[in-house]
Amino acid sequence: MTGNKKCKIGIIGGSGIYDPGLLKNVERAKVYTPYGSPSSHITIGEYSGITVAFIPRHGEGHIIPPHAINYRANIWALKELGVERVLAPSAVGSLQEGYKPGELVLPDQYIDRTWGRAGTFYEGGQVAHVSMADPFCPELTDIVYDVAVSLGLPIHKGGTYICIQGPRFSTRAESRLYKSWGAHIIGMTLVPEVNLAREARMCYLTIAMVTDYDVWAEKPVSAEEVARTMRENVEKVKKLLEKTIPKIPEDRRCLCKKYLDEALM
């Protein structure tokens, strides 16, 4: 890393979320980590005078599948740049009729169905059992929700995100099972990103963009329909981020940075 700006707000998302026109004074940061290379160089720029860092979760051109993302390197790189709060847009499917395609969701819980992903910075020498009882930052949740409502965006505050391994989608039996568990949305990238952010003392919030109903619903949709919904969702989230970032206070009033204190053995 050479001569990069420090920034307290980070965005992890798909390449569609990043709009060069929204950022000023842009530079690219190459960050070296103990865990190898992040998904991409990090783009640093200013939203309304506020410095933010953006990294595409799947790499530039969306070339890294969910199970192969170097989540530790991504979070470490953002931490090296001074990031304290992470906003993480991601595409999801719906497991409940009331969570409709085109809507946004700010989940408050998750269920982990992934395996084999490196999910901690504490692999030996020191052990940490970090609490994930409340995995998402309540302060960020309130801010993002209030802004979304003020913009008239369709959004749900609360819901359970089930994270599957991917890259394949669920069978109908699996989808119906997850629905019966009471999960609301399904995706492939939340875990271990959210866990690592907690270990790094970061505030973290995923902004889930519903693209379609999962296969439990037996409502066939075309790739064109999903792509159109995704484009519309991306525009909503770009507008949401543009209005949200200036409203995030300098000082954190949540407990996110303190969870690690009680986790270390």
HELIX and SHEET records of a PDB file:
HELIX    1   1 SER A   15  ILE A   17  5                                   3    
HELIX    2   2 PRO A   20  LEU A   22  5                                   3    
HELIX    3   3 PRO A   66  ALA A   68  5                                   3    
HELIX    4   4 TYR A   71  GLU A   80  1                                  10    
HELIX    5   5 PRO A  138  SER A  150  1                                  13    
HELIX    6   6 ARG A  172  SER A  180  1                                   9    
HELIX    7   7 GLU A  193  GLU A  199  1                                   7    
HELIX    8   8 VAL A  215  ALA A  217  5                                   3    
HELIX    9   9 ALA A  223  THR A  244  1                                  22    
HELIX   10  10 ILE A  245  LYS A  247  5                                   3    
HELIX   11  11 CYS A  256  GLU A  262  5                                   7    
SHEET    1   A 8 LYS A  24  ALA A  29  0                                        
SHEET    2   A 8 ILE A  42  TYR A  47 -1                                        
SHEET    3   A 8 ILE A  50  PRO A  56 -1                                        
SHEET    4   A 8 ILE A   9  GLY A  13  1                                        
SHEET    5   A 8 ARG A  85  SER A  94  1                                        
SHEET    6   A 8 ILE A 185  GLY A 187 -1                                        
SHEET    7   A 8 THR A 160  ILE A 164  1                                        
SHEET    8   A 8 GLN A 109  ARG A 113  1                                        
SHEET    1   B 8 LYS A  24  ALA A  29  0                                        
SHEET    2   B 8 ILE A  42  TYR A  47 -1                                        
SHEET    3   B 8 ILE A  50  PRO A  56 -1                                        
SHEET    4   B 8 ILE A   9  GLY A  13  1                                        
SHEET    5   B 8 ARG A  85  SER A  94  1                                        
SHEET    6   B 8 CYS A 203  TYR A 213  1                                        
SHEET    7   B 8 LEU A 104  LEU A 106 -1                                        
SHEET    8   B 8 ILE A 155  LYS A 157  1                                        
END                                                                             
